[in-house]
Amino acid sequence: MLTALVVVIHLIAAVVLVMLILLHSGRGGGLSDMFGGGMGSVAAGSNVVERNLDRITVGAAVIFAFTTIILGVRLQ
């Protein structure tokens, strides 16, 4: 039961992590340009948005890493 719950959380964290990484603006703009990120880089608040996106991405990565360790220990 606990393993199934951790697997579900792990899968959700993986999908969210992929989406958040794709939203980051790289050298060429990335997918964030598709959703208006290119226009937002000129605006004054874009630094706040990028910082918040970075924080959320780090949080998702921590959850992903934590569930990976839990699954590694549980499935030995």
PQR file with spaces between the fields and no chain letter, atoms N, CA, C, O and H, PARSE charges and radii, in Angstrom:
ATOM       1  N    MET     1       0.826   -1.195    0.000 -0.4000 1.5000
ATOM       2  CA   MET     1       0.000    0.000    0.000 -0.0000 2.0000
ATOM       3  C    MET     1       0.868    1.256    0.000  0.5500 1.7000
ATOM       4  O    MET     1       0.645    2.173   -0.790 -0.5500 1.4000
ATOM       5  N    LEU     2       1.861    1.290    0.894 -0.4000 1.5000
ATOM       6  CA   LEU     2       2.746    2.446    0.965 -0.0000 2.0000
ATOM       7  C    LEU     2       3.595    2.571   -0.296  0.5500 1.7000
ATOM       8  O    LEU     2       3.841    3.676   -0.780 -0.5500 1.4000
ATOM       9  H    LEU     2       2.042    0.545    1.536  0.4000 1.0000
ATOM      10  N    THR     3       4.040    1.442   -0.821 -0.4000 1.5000
ATOM      11  CA   THR     3       4.851    1.463   -2.036 -0.0000 2.0000
ATOM      12  C    THR     3       4.045    1.995   -3.211  0.5500 1.7000
ATOM      13  O    THR     3       4.566    2.766   -4.017 -0.5500 1.4000
ATOM      14  H    THR     3       3.840    0.544   -0.428  0.4000 1.0000
ATOM      15  N    ALA     4       2.805    1.605   -3.319 -0.4000 1.5000
ATOM      16  CA   ALA     4       1.955    2.094   -4.406 -0.0000 2.0000
ATOM      17  C    ALA     4       1.758    3.603   -4.308  0.5500 1.7000
ATOM      18  O    ALA     4       1.756    4.295   -5.326 -0.5500 1.4000
ATOM      19  H    ALA     4       2.381    0.979   -2.664  0.4000 1.0000
ATOM      20  N    LEU     5       1.594    4.113   -3.101 -0.4000 1.5000
ATOM      21  CA   LEU     5       1.433    5.551   -2.910 -0.0000 2.0000
ATOM      22  C    LEU     5       2.701    6.303   -3.295  0.5500 1.7000
ATOM      23  O    LEU     5       2.635    7.362   -3.919 -0.5500 1.4000
ATOM      24  H    LEU     5       1.596    3.551   -2.274  0.4000 1.0000
ATOM      25  N    VAL     6       3.843    5.760   -2.926 -0.4000 1.5000
ATOM      26  CA   VAL     6       5.116    6.400   -3.267 -0.0000 2.0000
ATOM      27  C    VAL     6       5.338    6.371   -4.778  0.5500 1.7000
ATOM      28  O    VAL     6       5.866    7.329   -5.342 -0.5500 1.4000
ATOM      29  H    VAL     6       3.897    4.900   -2.419  0.4000 1.0000
ATOM      30  N    VAL     7       4.944    5.288   -5.433 -0.4000 1.5000
ATOM      31  CA   VAL     7       5.086    5.200   -6.890 -0.0000 2.0000
ATOM      32  C    VAL     7       4.215    6.251   -7.568  0.5500 1.7000
ATOM      33  O    VAL     7       4.652    6.890   -8.525 -0.5500 1.4000
ATOM      34  H    VAL     7       4.515    4.510   -4.974  0.4000 1.0000
ATOM      35  N    VAL     8       3.008    6.434   -7.092 -0.4000 1.5000
ATOM      36  CA   VAL     8       2.120    7.452   -7.668 -0.0000 2.0000
ATOM      37  C    VAL     8       2.714    8.846   -7.476  0.5500 1.7000
ATOM      38  O    VAL     8       2.731    9.644   -8.413 -0.5500 1.4000
ATOM      39  H    VAL     8       2.653    5.915   -6.315  0.4000 1.0000
ATOM      40  N    ILE     9       3.194    9.143   -6.288 -0.4000 1.5000
ATOM      41  CA   ILE     9       3.819   10.442   -6.024 -0.0000 2.0000
ATOM      42  C    ILE     9       5.058   10.624   -6.902  0.5500 1.7000
ATOM      43  O    ILE     9       5.311   11.717   -7.409 -0.5500 1.4000
ATOM      44  H    ILE     9       3.181    8.495   -5.527  0.4000 1.0000
ATOM      45  N    HIS    10       5.819    9.556   -7.076 -0.4000 1.5000
ATOM      46  CA   HIS    10       7.024    9.591   -7.902 -0.0000 2.0000
ATOM      47  C    HIS    10       6.684    9.903   -9.364  0.5500 1.7000
ATOM      48  O    HIS    10       7.353   10.721   -9.995 -0.5500 1.4000
ATOM      49  H    HIS    10       5.613    8.668   -6.665  0.4000 1.0000
ATOM      50  N    LEU    11       5.662    9.263   -9.893 -0.4000 1.5000
ATOM      51  CA   LEU    11       5.260    9.507  -11.276 -0.0000 2.0000
ATOM      52  C    LEU    11       4.755   10.933  -11.469  0.5500 1.7000
ATOM      53  O    LEU    11       5.072   11.576  -12.470 -0.5500 1.4000
ATOM      54  H    LEU    11       5.119    8.597   -9.380  0.4000 1.0000
ATOM      55  N    ILE    12       3.975   11.426  -10.518 -0.4000 1.5000
ATOM      56  CA   ILE    12       3.481   12.803  -10.612 -0.0000 2.0000
ATOM      57  C    ILE    12       4.646   13.787  -10.545  0.5500 1.7000
ATOM      58  O    ILE    12       4.690   14.755  -11.303 -0.5500 1.4000
ATOM      59  H    ILE    12       3.718   10.904   -9.705  0.4000 1.0000
ATOM      60  N    ALA    13       5.582   13.537   -9.641 -0.4000 1.5000
ATOM      61  CA   ALA    13       6.753   14.417   -9.528 -0.0000 2.0000
ATOM      62  C    ALA    13       7.585   14.388  -10.804  0.5500 1.7000
ATOM      63  O    ALA    13       8.119   15.419  -11.212 -0.5500 1.4000
ATOM      64  H    ALA    13       5.546   12.750   -9.025  0.4000 1.0000
ATOM      65  N    ALA    14       7.704   13.233  -11.435 -0.4000 1.5000
ATOM      66  CA   ALA    14       8.480   13.129  -12.673 -0.0000 2.0000
ATOM      67  C    ALA    14       7.841   13.938  -13.796  0.5500 1.7000
ATOM      68  O    ALA    14       8.535   14.654  -14.516 -0.5500 1.4000
ATOM      69  H    ALA    14       7.270   12.395  -11.104  0.4000 1.0000
ATOM      70  N    VAL    15       6.533   13.830  -13.947 -0.4000 1.5000
ATOM      71  CA   VAL    15       5.837   14.574  -15.003 -0.0000 2.0000
ATOM      72  C    VAL    15       5.911   16.080  -14.735  0.5500 1.7000
ATOM      73  O    VAL    15       6.155   16.864  -15.652 -0.5500 1.4000
ATOM      74  H    VAL    15       5.969   13.248  -13.362  0.4000 1.0000
ATOM      75  N    VAL    16       5.703   16.477  -13.493 -0.4000 1.5000
ATOM      76  CA   VAL    16       5.778   17.902  -13.133 -0.0000 2.0000
ATOM      77  C    VAL    16       7.190   18.428  -13.351  0.5500 1.7000
ATOM      78  O    VAL    16       7.360   19.553  -13.823 -0.5500 1.4000
ATOM      79  H    VAL    16       5.505   15.840  -12.748  0.4000 1.0000
ATOM      80  N    LEU    17       8.191   17.647  -13.022 -0.4000 1.5000
ATOM      81  CA   LEU    17       9.576   18.058  -13.196 -0.0000 2.0000
ATOM      82  C    LEU    17       9.910   18.256  -14.671  0.5500 1.7000
ATOM      83  O    LEU    17      10.583   19.224  -15.027 -0.5500 1.4000
ATOM      84  H    LEU    17       8.053   16.733  -12.639  0.4000 1.0000
ATOM      85  N    VAL    18       9.452   17.358  -15.524 -0.4000 1.5000
ATOM      86  CA   VAL    18       9.684   17.512  -16.964 -0.0000 2.0000
ATOM      87  C    VAL    18       9.013   18.778  -17.475  0.5500 1.7000
ATOM      88  O    VAL    18       9.617   19.533  -18.236 -0.5500 1.4000
ATOM      89  H    VAL    18       8.906   16.572  -15.234  0.4000 1.0000
ATOM      90  N    MET    19       7.779   19.016  -17.071 -0.4000 1.5000
ATOM      91  CA   MET    19       7.059   20.213  -17.523 -0.0000 2.0000
ATOM      92  C    MET    19       7.763   21.490  -17.061  0.5500 1.7000
ATOM      93  O    MET    19       7.904   22.437  -17.834 -0.5500 1.4000
ATOM      94  H    MET    19       7.288   18.402  -16.453  0.4000 1.0000
ATOM      95  N    LEU    20       8.200   21.514  -15.811 -0.4000 1.5000
ATOM      96  CA   LEU    20       8.862   22.710  -15.288 -0.0000 2.0000
ATOM      97  C    LEU    20      10.195   22.961  -15.972  0.5500 1.7000
ATOM      98  O    LEU    20      10.544   24.111  -16.240 -0.5500 1.4000
ATOM      99  H    LEU    20       8.086   20.745  -15.183  0.4000 1.0000
ATOM     100  N    ILE    21      10.942   21.907  -16.256 -0.4000 1.5000
ATOM     101  CA   ILE    21      12.226   22.082  -16.936 -0.0000 2.0000
ATOM     102  C    ILE    21      12.008   22.594  -18.352  0.5500 1.7000
ATOM     103  O    ILE    21      12.780   23.422  -18.835 -0.5500 1.4000
ATOM     104  H    ILE    21      10.659   20.973  -16.038  0.4000 1.0000
ATOM     105  N    LEU    22      10.976   22.115  -19.015 -0.4000 1.5000
ATOM     106  CA   LEU    22      10.700   22.596  -20.365 -0.0000 2.0000
ATOM     107  C    LEU    22      10.234   24.049  -20.378  0.5500 1.7000
ATOM     108  O    LEU    22      10.394   24.731  -21.389 -0.5500 1.4000
ATOM     109  H    LEU    22      10.349   21.442  -18.623  0.4000 1.0000
ATOM     110  N    LEU    23       9.669   24.530  -19.294 -0.4000 1.5000
ATOM     111  CA   LEU    23       9.216   25.919  -19.226 -0.0000 2.0000
ATOM     112  C    LEU    23      10.356   26.905  -19.017  0.5500 1.7000
ATOM     113  O    LEU    23      10.194   28.096  -19.282 -0.5500 1.4000
ATOM     114  H    LEU    23       9.539   23.975  -18.472  0.4000 1.0000
ATOM     115  N    HIS    24      11.509   26.430  -18.545 -0.4000 1.5000
ATOM     116  CA   HIS    24      12.630   27.335  -18.323 -0.0000 2.0000
ATOM     117  C    HIS    24      13.113   27.909  -19.653  0.5500 1.7000
ATOM     118  O    HIS    24      13.112   27.226  -20.677 -0.5500 1.4000
ATOM     119  H    HIS    24      11.640   25.462  -18.330  0.4000 1.0000
ATOM     120  N    SER    25      13.517   29.154  -19.617 -0.4000 1.5000
ATOM     121  CA   SER    25      14.065   29.764  -20.825 -0.0000 2.0000
ATOM     122  C    SER    25      15.554   29.496  -20.867  0.5500 1.7000
ATOM     123  O    SER    25      16.293   29.862  -19.954 -0.5500 1.4000
ATOM     124  H    SER    25      13.517   29.708  -18.785  0.4000 1.0000
ATOM     125  N    GLY    26      15.973   28.867  -21.913 -0.4000 1.5000
ATOM     126  CA   GLY    26      17.384   28.578  -22.101 -0.0000 2.0000
ATOM     127  C    GLY    26      18.019   29.658  -22.954  0.5500 1.7000
ATOM     128  O    GLY    26      17.535   30.789  -23.002 -0.5500 1.4000
ATOM     129  H    GLY    26      15.372   28.569  -22.654  0.4000 1.0000
ATOM     130  N    ARG    27      19.090   29.309  -23.620 -0.4000 1.5000
ATOM     131  CA   ARG    27      19.765   30.274  -24.489 -0.0000 2.0000
ATOM     132  C    ARG    27      18.875   30.681  -25.646  0.5500 1.7000
ATOM     133  O    ARG    27      18.848   31.848  -26.037 -0.5500 1.4000
ATOM     134  H    ARG    27      19.483   28.390  -23.581  0.4000 1.0000
ATOM     135  N    GLY    28      18.143   29.712  -26.198 -0.4000 1.5000
ATOM     136  CA   GLY    28      17.301   29.994  -27.351 -0.0000 2.0000
ATOM     137  C    GLY    28      15.867   30.338  -26.977  0.5500 1.7000
ATOM     138  O    GLY    28      15.049   30.564  -27.869 -0.5500 1.4000
ATOM     139  H    GLY    28      18.166   28.764  -25.881  0.4000 1.0000
ATOM     140  N    GLY    29      15.538   30.385  -25.709 -0.4000 1.5000
ATOM     141  CA   GLY    29      14.189   30.718  -25.304 -0.0000 2.0000
ATOM     142  C    GLY    29      13.414   29.515  -24.812  0.5500 1.7000
ATOM     143  O    GLY    29      12.718   29.608  -23.801 -0.5500 1.4000
ATOM     144  H    GLY    29      16.203   30.201  -24.985  0.4000 1.0000
ATOM     145  N    GLY    30      13.514   28.385  -25.498 -0.4000 1.5000
ATOM     146  CA   GLY    30      12.833   27.174  -25.067 -0.0000 2.0000
ATOM     147  C    GLY    30      11.327   27.243  -25.252  0.5500 1.7000
ATOM     148  O    GLY    30      10.817   28.074  -26.004 -0.5500 1.4000
ATOM     149  H    GLY    30      14.080   28.309  -26.319  0.4000 1.0000
ATOM     150  N    LEU    31      10.636   26.373  -24.567 -0.4000 1.5000
ATOM     151  CA   LEU    31       9.186   26.327  -24.672 -0.0000 2.0000
ATOM     152  C    LEU    31       8.508   27.503  -23.996  0.5500 1.7000
ATOM     153  O    LEU    31       7.333   27.775  -24.246 -0.5500 1.4000
ATOM     154  H    LEU    31      11.050   25.699  -23.957  0.4000 1.0000
ATOM     155  N    SER    32       9.242   28.204  -23.137 -0.4000 1.5000
ATOM     156  CA   SER    32       8.619   29.341  -22.466 -0.0000 2.0000
ATOM     157  C    SER    32       8.268   30.438  -23.466  0.5500 1.7000
ATOM     158  O    SER    32       7.360   31.229  -23.212 -0.5500 1.4000
ATOM     159  H    SER    32      10.196   27.983  -22.934  0.4000 1.0000
ATOM     160  N    ASP    33       8.962   30.500  -24.584 -0.4000 1.5000
ATOM     161  CA   ASP    33       8.613   31.471  -25.621 -0.0000 2.0000
ATOM     162  C    ASP    33       7.259   31.164  -26.241  0.5500 1.7000
ATOM     163  O    ASP    33       6.530   32.069  -26.647 -0.5500 1.4000
ATOM     164  H    ASP    33       9.699   29.857  -24.790  0.4000 1.0000
ATOM     165  N    MET    34       6.930   29.871  -26.311 -0.4000 1.5000
ATOM     166  CA   MET    34       5.637   29.500  -26.879 -0.0000 2.0000
ATOM     167  C    MET    34       4.485   30.031  -26.040  0.5500 1.7000
ATOM     168  O    MET    34       3.428   30.369  -26.572 -0.5500 1.4000
ATOM     169  H    MET    34       7.522   29.136  -25.981  0.4000 1.0000
ATOM     170  N    PHE    35       4.688   30.105  -24.736 -0.4000 1.5000
ATOM     171  CA   PHE    35       3.629   30.520  -23.835 -0.0000 2.0000
ATOM     172  C    PHE    35       3.764   31.969  -23.415  0.5500 1.7000
ATOM     173  O    PHE    35       3.220   32.361  -22.383 -0.5500 1.4000
ATOM     174  H    PHE    35       5.547   29.831  -24.304  0.4000 1.0000
ATOM     175  N    GLY    36       4.469   32.768  -24.183 -0.4000 1.5000
ATOM     176  CA   GLY    36       4.593   34.185  -23.875 -0.0000 2.0000
ATOM     177  C    GLY    36       5.784   34.534  -23.030  0.5500 1.7000
ATOM     178  O    GLY    36       5.883   35.669  -22.564 -0.5500 1.4000
ATOM     179  H    GLY    36       4.911   32.450  -25.022  0.4000 1.0000
ATOM     180  N    GLY    37       6.694   33.612  -22.811 -0.4000 1.5000
ATOM     181  CA   GLY    37       7.869   33.881  -21.995 -0.0000 2.0000
ATOM     182  C    GLY    37       8.844   34.823  -22.655  0.5500 1.7000
ATOM     183  O    GLY    37       9.570   35.545  -21.972 -0.5500 1.4000
ATOM     184  H    GLY    37       6.614   32.690  -23.190  0.4000 1.0000
ATOM     185  N    GLY    38       8.873   34.830  -23.983 -0.4000 1.5000
ATOM     186  CA   GLY    38       9.776   35.716  -24.699 -0.0000 2.0000
ATOM     187  C    GLY    38       9.407   37.167  -24.518  0.5500 1.7000
ATOM     188  O    GLY    38      10.282   38.026  -24.410 -0.5500 1.4000
ATOM     189  H    GLY    38       8.283   34.243  -24.539  0.4000 1.0000
ATOM     190  N    MET    39       8.123   37.449  -24.486 -0.4000 1.5000
ATOM     191  CA   MET    39       7.667   38.819  -24.283 -0.0000 2.0000
ATOM     192  C    MET    39       7.841   39.230  -22.827  0.5500 1.7000
ATOM     193  O    MET    39       8.041   40.410  -22.537 -0.5500 1.4000
ATOM     194  H    MET    39       7.412   36.751  -24.574  0.4000 1.0000
ATOM     195  N    GLY    40       7.767   38.285  -21.925 -0.4000 1.5000
ATOM     196  CA   GLY    40       7.875   38.582  -20.504 -0.0000 2.0000
ATOM     197  C    GLY    40       9.284   38.907  -20.066  0.5500 1.7000
ATOM     198  O    GLY    40       9.482   39.485  -18.998 -0.5500 1.4000
ATOM     199  H    GLY    40       7.604   37.327  -22.160  0.4000 1.0000
ATOM     200  N    SER    41      10.285   38.539  -20.887 -0.4000 1.5000
ATOM     201  CA   SER    41      11.661   38.815  -20.490 -0.0000 2.0000
ATOM     202  C    SER    41      11.973   40.299  -20.556  0.5500 1.7000
ATOM     203  O    SER    41      12.928   40.757  -19.929 -0.5500 1.4000
ATOM     204  H    SER    41      10.124   38.069  -21.755  0.4000 1.0000
ATOM     205  N    VAL    42      11.192   41.046  -21.296 -0.4000 1.5000
ATOM     206  CA   VAL    42      11.387   42.492  -21.380 -0.0000 2.0000
ATOM     207  C    VAL    42      10.746   43.179  -20.176  0.5500 1.7000
ATOM     208  O    VAL    42      11.197   44.244  -19.754 -0.5500 1.4000
ATOM     209  H    VAL    42      10.417   40.673  -21.806  0.4000 1.0000
ATOM     210  N    ALA    43       9.714   42.582  -19.632 -0.4000 1.5000
ATOM     211  CA   ALA    43       8.988   43.185  -18.521 -0.0000 2.0000
ATOM     212  C    ALA    43       9.835   43.188  -17.253  0.5500 1.7000
ATOM     213  O    ALA    43      10.768   42.396  -17.120 -0.5500 1.4000
ATOM     214  H    ALA    43       9.348   41.717  -19.975  0.4000 1.0000
ATOM     215  N    ALA    44       9.511   44.073  -16.333 -0.4000 1.5000
ATOM     216  CA   ALA    44      10.300   44.229  -15.116 -0.0000 2.0000
ATOM     217  C    ALA    44      10.138   43.038  -14.169  0.5500 1.7000
ATOM     218  O    ALA    44      11.058   42.735  -13.409 -0.5500 1.4000
ATOM     219  H    ALA    44       8.754   44.717  -16.441  0.4000 1.0000
ATOM     220  N    GLY    45       8.994   42.360  -14.199 -0.4000 1.5000
ATOM     221  CA   GLY    45       8.736   41.280  -13.257 -0.0000 2.0000
ATOM     222  C    GLY    45       9.246   39.924  -13.696  0.5500 1.7000
ATOM     223  O    GLY    45       8.993   38.930  -13.016 -0.5500 1.4000
ATOM     224  H    GLY    45       8.247   42.606  -14.817  0.4000 1.0000
ATOM     225  N    SER    46       9.953   39.851  -14.804 -0.4000 1.5000
ATOM     226  CA   SER    46      10.366   38.547  -15.313 -0.0000 2.0000
ATOM     227  C    SER    46      11.391   37.877  -14.404  0.5500 1.7000
ATOM     228  O    SER    46      11.443   36.648  -14.347 -0.5500 1.4000
ATOM     229  H    SER    46      10.159   40.659  -15.356  0.4000 1.0000
ATOM     230  N    ASN    47      12.200   38.649  -13.699 -0.4000 1.5000
ATOM     231  CA   ASN    47      13.170   38.043  -12.786 -0.0000 2.0000
ATOM     232  C    ASN    47      12.467   37.314  -11.654  0.5500 1.7000
ATOM     233  O    ASN    47      12.920   36.253  -11.226 -0.5500 1.4000
ATOM     234  H    ASN    47      12.157   39.647  -13.746  0.4000 1.0000
ATOM     235  N    VAL    48      11.375   37.866  -11.167 -0.4000 1.5000
ATOM     236  CA   VAL    48      10.612   37.238  -10.092 -0.0000 2.0000
ATOM     237  C    VAL    48       9.994   35.938  -10.592  0.5500 1.7000
ATOM     238  O    VAL    48       9.986   34.931   -9.885 -0.5500 1.4000
ATOM     239  H    VAL    48      11.007   38.728  -11.514  0.4000 1.0000
ATOM     240  N    VAL    49       9.479   35.971  -11.807 -0.4000 1.5000
ATOM     241  CA   VAL    49       8.861   34.769  -12.374 -0.0000 2.0000
ATOM     242  C    VAL    49       9.904   33.670  -12.557  0.5500 1.7000
ATOM     243  O    VAL    49       9.647   32.512  -12.232 -0.5500 1.4000
ATOM     244  H    VAL    49       9.485   36.789  -12.382  0.4000 1.0000
ATOM     245  N    GLU    50      11.070   34.024  -13.072 -0.4000 1.5000
ATOM     246  CA   GLU    50      12.133   33.029  -13.257 -0.0000 2.0000
ATOM     247  C    GLU    50      12.603   32.468  -11.920  0.5500 1.7000
ATOM     248  O    GLU    50      12.850   31.268  -11.800 -0.5500 1.4000
ATOM     249  H    GLU    50      11.279   34.965  -13.337  0.4000 1.0000
ATOM     250  N    ARG    51      12.726   33.328  -10.921 -0.4000 1.5000
ATOM     251  CA   ARG    51      13.148   32.844   -9.601 -0.0000 2.0000
ATOM     252  C    ARG    51      12.126   31.896   -9.000  0.5500 1.7000
ATOM     253  O    ARG    51      12.486   30.867   -8.429 -0.5500 1.4000
ATOM     254  H    ARG    51      12.526   34.303  -11.019  0.4000 1.0000
ATOM     255  N    ASN    52      10.849   32.243   -9.129 -0.4000 1.5000
ATOM     256  CA   ASN    52       9.802   31.361   -8.604 -0.0000 2.0000
ATOM     257  C    ASN    52       9.772   30.033   -9.358  0.5500 1.7000
ATOM     258  O    ASN    52       9.569   28.978   -8.757 -0.5500 1.4000
ATOM     259  H    ASN    52      10.557   33.080   -9.593  0.4000 1.0000
ATOM     260  N    LEU    53       9.976   30.087  -10.678 -0.4000 1.5000
ATOM     261  CA   LEU    53      10.020   28.863  -11.466 -0.0000 2.0000
ATOM     262  C    LEU    53      11.208   28.002  -11.046  0.5500 1.7000
ATOM     263  O    LEU    53      11.101   26.777  -10.988 -0.5500 1.4000
ATOM     264  H    LEU    53      10.141   30.944  -11.167  0.4000 1.0000
ATOM     265  N    ASP    54      12.334   28.641  -10.754 -0.4000 1.5000
ATOM     266  CA   ASP    54      13.500   27.907  -10.264 -0.0000 2.0000
ATOM     267  C    ASP    54      13.209   27.240   -8.922  0.5500 1.7000
ATOM     268  O    ASP    54      13.566   26.081   -8.710 -0.5500 1.4000
ATOM     269  H    ASP    54      12.421   29.636  -10.801  0.4000 1.0000
ATOM     270  N    ARG    55      12.569   27.966   -8.029 -0.4000 1.5000
ATOM     271  CA   ARG    55      12.256   27.405   -6.706 -0.0000 2.0000
ATOM     272  C    ARG    55      11.305   26.226   -6.802  0.5500 1.7000
ATOM     273  O    ARG    55      11.493   25.214   -6.127 -0.5500 1.4000
ATOM     274  H    ARG    55      12.279   28.908   -8.201  0.4000 1.0000
ATOM     275  N    ILE    56      10.287   26.355   -7.636 -0.4000 1.5000
ATOM     276  CA   ILE    56       9.318   25.272   -7.795 -0.0000 2.0000
ATOM     277  C    ILE    56       9.995   24.053   -8.418  0.5500 1.7000
ATOM     278  O    ILE    56       9.706   22.917   -8.042 -0.5500 1.4000
ATOM     279  H    ILE    56      10.134   27.178   -8.184  0.4000 1.0000
ATOM     280  N    THR    57      10.900   24.294   -9.374 -0.4000 1.5000
ATOM     281  CA   THR    57      11.621   23.195  -10.005 -0.0000 2.0000
ATOM     282  C    THR    57      12.516   22.473   -9.008  0.5500 1.7000
ATOM     283  O    THR    57      12.587   21.244   -9.016 -0.5500 1.4000
ATOM     284  H    THR    57      11.135   25.217   -9.679  0.4000 1.0000
ATOM     285  N    VAL    58      13.195   23.219   -8.157 -0.4000 1.5000
ATOM     286  CA   VAL    58      14.041   22.601   -7.131 -0.0000 2.0000
ATOM     287  C    VAL    58      13.184   21.791   -6.164  0.5500 1.7000
ATOM     288  O    VAL    58      13.573   20.694   -5.763 -0.5500 1.4000
ATOM     289  H    VAL    58      13.137   24.218   -8.151  0.4000 1.0000
ATOM     290  N    GLY    59      12.033   22.317   -5.791 -0.4000 1.5000
ATOM     291  CA   GLY    59      11.128   21.577   -4.905 -0.0000 2.0000
ATOM     292  C    GLY    59      10.661   20.269   -5.526  0.5500 1.7000
ATOM     293  O    GLY    59      10.622   19.235   -4.859 -0.5500 1.4000
ATOM     294  H    GLY    59      11.717   23.208   -6.117  0.4000 1.0000
ATOM     295  N    ALA    60      10.303   20.318   -6.816 -0.4000 1.5000
ATOM     296  CA   ALA    60       9.886   19.095   -7.510 -0.0000 2.0000
ATOM     297  C    ALA    60      11.036   18.110   -7.612  0.5500 1.7000
ATOM     298  O    ALA    60      10.833   16.901   -7.501 -0.5500 1.4000
ATOM     299  H    ALA    60      10.334   21.158   -7.358  0.4000 1.0000
ATOM     300  N    ALA    61      12.252   18.623   -7.826 -0.4000 1.5000
ATOM     301  CA   ALA    61      13.424   17.740   -7.912 -0.0000 2.0000
ATOM     302  C    ALA    61      13.718   17.078   -6.571  0.5500 1.7000
ATOM     303  O    ALA    61      14.116   15.914   -6.527 -0.5500 1.4000
ATOM     304  H    ALA    61      12.417   19.605   -7.917  0.4000 1.0000
ATOM     305  N    VAL    62      13.526   17.812   -5.480 -0.4000 1.5000
ATOM     306  CA   VAL    62      13.747   17.240   -4.148 -0.0000 2.0000
ATOM     307  C    VAL    62      12.728   16.140   -3.871  0.5500 1.7000
ATOM     308  O    VAL    62      13.080   15.085   -3.344 -0.5500 1.4000
ATOM     309  H    VAL    62      13.203   18.757   -5.516  0.4000 1.0000
ATOM     310  N    ILE    63      11.480   16.379   -4.221 -0.4000 1.5000
ATOM     311  CA   ILE    63      10.436   15.359   -4.034 -0.0000 2.0000
ATOM     312  C    ILE    63      10.753   14.129   -4.875  0.5500 1.7000
ATOM     313  O    ILE    63      10.604   12.999   -4.410 -0.5500 1.4000
ATOM     314  H    ILE    63      11.194   17.237   -4.649  0.4000 1.0000
ATOM     315  N    PHE    64      11.191   14.351   -6.118 -0.4000 1.5000
ATOM     316  CA   PHE    64      11.547   13.242   -7.006 -0.0000 2.0000
ATOM     317  C    PHE    64      12.710   12.439   -6.425  0.5500 1.7000
ATOM     318  O    PHE    64      12.672   11.209   -6.413 -0.5500 1.4000
ATOM     319  H    PHE    64      11.311   15.269   -6.495  0.4000 1.0000
ATOM     320  N    ALA    65      13.730   13.127   -5.949 -0.4000 1.5000
ATOM     321  CA   ALA    65      14.893   12.439   -5.370 -0.0000 2.0000
ATOM     322  C    ALA    65      14.506   11.675   -4.109  0.5500 1.7000
ATOM     323  O    ALA    65      14.953   10.548   -3.900 -0.5500 1.4000
ATOM     324  H    ALA    65      13.761   14.127   -5.959  0.4000 1.0000
ATOM     325  N    PHE    66      13.679   12.288   -3.273 -0.4000 1.5000
ATOM     326  CA   PHE    66      13.242   11.647   -2.030 -0.0000 2.0000
ATOM     327  C    PHE    66      12.448   10.378   -2.318  0.5500 1.7000
ATOM     328  O    PHE    66      12.671    9.350   -1.679 -0.5500 1.4000
ATOM     329  H    PHE    66      13.315   13.204   -3.443  0.4000 1.0000
ATOM     330  N    THR    67      11.521   10.441   -3.280 -0.4000 1.5000
ATOM     331  CA   THR    67      10.739    9.253   -3.605 -0.0000 2.0000
ATOM     332  C    THR    67      11.605    8.186   -4.284  0.5500 1.7000
ATOM     333  O    THR    67      11.344    6.992   -4.137 -0.5500 1.4000
ATOM     334  H    THR    67      11.340   11.276   -3.799  0.4000 1.0000
ATOM     335  N    THR    68      12.629    8.611   -5.022 -0.4000 1.5000
ATOM     336  CA   THR    68      13.549    7.643   -5.622 -0.0000 2.0000
ATOM     337  C    THR    68      14.294    6.869   -4.542  0.5500 1.7000
ATOM     338  O    THR    68      14.444    5.651   -4.635 -0.5500 1.4000
ATOM     339  H    THR    68      12.841    9.581   -5.141  0.4000 1.0000
ATOM     340  N    ILE    69      14.759    7.576   -3.518 -0.4000 1.5000
ATOM     341  CA   ILE    69      15.474    6.916   -2.420 -0.0000 2.0000
ATOM     342  C    ILE    69      14.536    5.982   -1.657  0.5500 1.7000
ATOM     343  O    ILE    69      14.914    4.862   -1.314 -0.5500 1.4000
ATOM     344  H    ILE    69      14.637    8.566   -3.442  0.4000 1.0000
ATOM     345  N    ILE    70      13.325    6.439   -1.395 -0.4000 1.5000
ATOM     346  CA   ILE    70      12.360    5.599   -0.685 -0.0000 2.0000
ATOM     347  C    ILE    70      12.064    4.326   -1.476  0.5500 1.7000
ATOM     348  O    ILE    70      12.021    3.233   -0.912 -0.5500 1.4000
ATOM     349  H    ILE    70      13.018    7.349   -1.674  0.4000 1.0000
ATOM     350  N    LEU    71      11.862    4.475   -2.788 -0.4000 1.5000
ATOM     351  CA   LEU    71      11.586    3.294   -3.602 -0.0000 2.0000
ATOM     352  C    LEU    71      12.792    2.369   -3.677  0.5500 1.7000
ATOM     353  O    LEU    71      12.638    1.148   -3.710 -0.5500 1.4000
ATOM     354  H    LEU    71      11.897    5.363   -3.246  0.4000 1.0000
ATOM     355  N    GLY    72      13.978    2.936   -3.704 -0.4000 1.5000
ATOM     356  CA   GLY    72      15.178    2.098   -3.708 -0.0000 2.0000
ATOM     357  C    GLY    72      15.322    1.282   -2.447  0.5500 1.7000
ATOM     358  O    GLY    72      15.738    0.124   -2.494 -0.5500 1.4000
ATOM     359  H    GLY    72      14.103    3.928   -3.677  0.4000 1.0000
ATOM     360  N    VAL    73      14.980    1.881   -1.317 -0.4000 1.5000
ATOM     361  CA   VAL    73      15.070    1.166   -0.047 -0.0000 2.0000
ATOM     362  C    VAL    73      13.939    0.135    0.085  0.5500 1.7000
ATOM     363  O    VAL    73      14.164   -0.985    0.543 -0.5500 1.4000
ATOM     364  H    VAL    73      14.642    2.821   -1.280  0.4000 1.0000
ATOM     365  N    ARG    74      12.737    0.520   -0.316 -0.4000 1.5000
ATOM     366  CA   ARG    74      11.579   -0.368   -0.156 -0.0000 2.0000
ATOM     367  C    ARG    74      11.624   -1.580   -1.089  0.5500 1.7000
ATOM     368  O    ARG    74      11.139   -2.654   -0.732 -0.5500 1.4000
ATOM     369  H    ARG    74      12.555    1.430   -0.688  0.4000 1.0000
ATOM     370  N    LEU    75      12.201   -1.415   -2.275 -0.4000 1.5000
ATOM     371  CA   LEU    75      12.152   -2.494   -3.261 -0.0000 2.0000
ATOM     372  C    LEU    75      13.409   -3.355   -3.300  0.5500 1.7000
ATOM     373  O    LEU    75      13.626   -4.093   -4.260 -0.5500 1.4000
ATOM     374  H    LEU    75      12.595   -0.543   -2.565  0.4000 1.0000
ATOM     375  N    GLN    76      14.236   -3.265   -2.263 -0.4000 1.5000
ATOM     376  CA   GLN    76      15.440   -4.098   -2.234 -0.0000 2.0000
ATOM     377  C    GLN    76      15.120   -5.524   -1.943  0.5500 1.7000
ATOM     378  O    GLN    76      16.023   -6.360   -1.884 -0.5500 1.4000
ATOM     379  H    GLN    76      14.059   -2.665   -1.482  0.4000 1.0000
